C-alpha cells in the first residue's frame, strides 16, 4: 500500500496556471509532471473558481501580529530607551558639555 503524494500549494498553482494558459494539453502536462490528468483539471477548475477572491480583499493586507509579539517589542523598546539614556548620561560625564564634542 502506497501513501498518497501531497503537493505544495505553489506546485499546484504553477501547474494550474500552465493548464489555464493552454500552451500544453492536460495530457502533456500530466506526463511532464507525472500527475494524473484529473488532478490537473481539478486544480485548474479550483484556480478559476477562486480567482475572484484574490481581487476582492483589501489592496494591502497587514500582517497579523500577536499580543505576545507586541509585548516583546514594547519590552525591547523600553530596554533600548534605558540604554540610550544611560549612554547619553555616560557620554556627558566623559565628554562634558552634554555629550557633544567641541
Secondary structure by P-SEA (a helix, b strand, c coil): cccbbbbcaaaaaaaaaaaaaccccaaaaaaaacccaaaaaaaaaaaaaaccccccccccccccccaaaaaaaaaaaaaaaaaaaaaaaaaaaacccccccc
